[in-house]
Amino acid sequence: MTDTTVAGARTAPAGGRLPLSLDHGLAERLATRSVVEGECWRWTGATNKGGYGVIGRTGNGNGAALTHKAAYEFYIADVPAGLDLDHRCRNRWCWNPWHLDPVTRKVNVARGLRAPGYGPRERPLCPYGHQYDGKRVRPDGGAHRVCETCHRAHTRGVSA
């Protein structure tokens, strides 16, 4: 039986191997930058503009990998060519490999469009995981929701 807790992620199941040239410390690095939220494993480290977790590859100048893809390839298998990993939980920050399905881009987009909370006005959190807590009024009189934490960081010129 596969252990699906973050603490259990420290040891790869049988057949686990290193993805994307990451070192043997991948499971520990993932686990130390995460918190368990229900069945999801929230990545608390760096994220990209889309809200997906990123983790550095080993070695100087080797770039970064998406945390969910690295975890999937470490614990499950390589992602088949031409397929995306779809978060069944709909949480971009989740790196639990058992929440991921390799699917075509068309299927991934279609699933996202049907998901509850897909509409921007329905989402409680910004792509970086902060609570939407404000509303900005545009000069034309239209209003849009804004994450005040990200807005303040942006106006100061720093990342949230």
BELWOLIN-V794451 format. One record per residue. SS is DSSP state (alpha for helix, beta for strand, coil for the rest). Layout:
[[SS] [SS]]
//
This chain:
[[coil] [coil] [coil] [coil] [coil] [coil] [alpha] [alpha] [alpha] [alpha] [coil] [coil] [coil] [coil] [coil] [coil] [coil] [coil] [coil] [coil] [coil] [coil] [coil] [coil] [coil] [alpha] [alpha] [alpha] [alpha] [alpha] [alpha] [alpha] [coil] [beta] [beta] [beta] [beta] [coil] [coil] [beta] [beta] [beta] [beta] [coil] [coil] [coil] [beta] [coil] [coil] [coil] [coil] [coil] [beta] [beta] [beta] [beta] [coil] [coil] [coil] [coil] [coil] [coil] [coil] [beta] [beta] [beta] [alpha] [alpha] [alpha] [alpha] [alpha] [alpha] [alpha] [alpha] [alpha] [coil] [coil] [coil] [coil] [coil] [coil] [coil] [coil] [beta] [beta] [beta] [beta] [coil] [coil] [coil] [coil] [coil] [coil] [beta] [coil] [coil] [alpha] [alpha] [alpha] [beta] [beta] [beta] [beta] [coil] [alpha] [alpha] [alpha] [alpha] [alpha] [alpha] [alpha] [alpha] [alpha] [alpha] [coil] [coil] [coil] [coil] [coil] [coil] [coil] [coil] [coil] [coil] [beta] [coil] [coil] [coil] [coil] [coil] [beta] [coil] [coil] [beta] [beta] [beta] [beta] [coil] [coil] [coil] [coil] [coil] [beta] [beta] [beta] [beta] [coil] [alpha] [alpha] [alpha] [alpha] [alpha] [alpha] [alpha] [alpha] [alpha] [coil] [coil] [coil] [coil]]
//
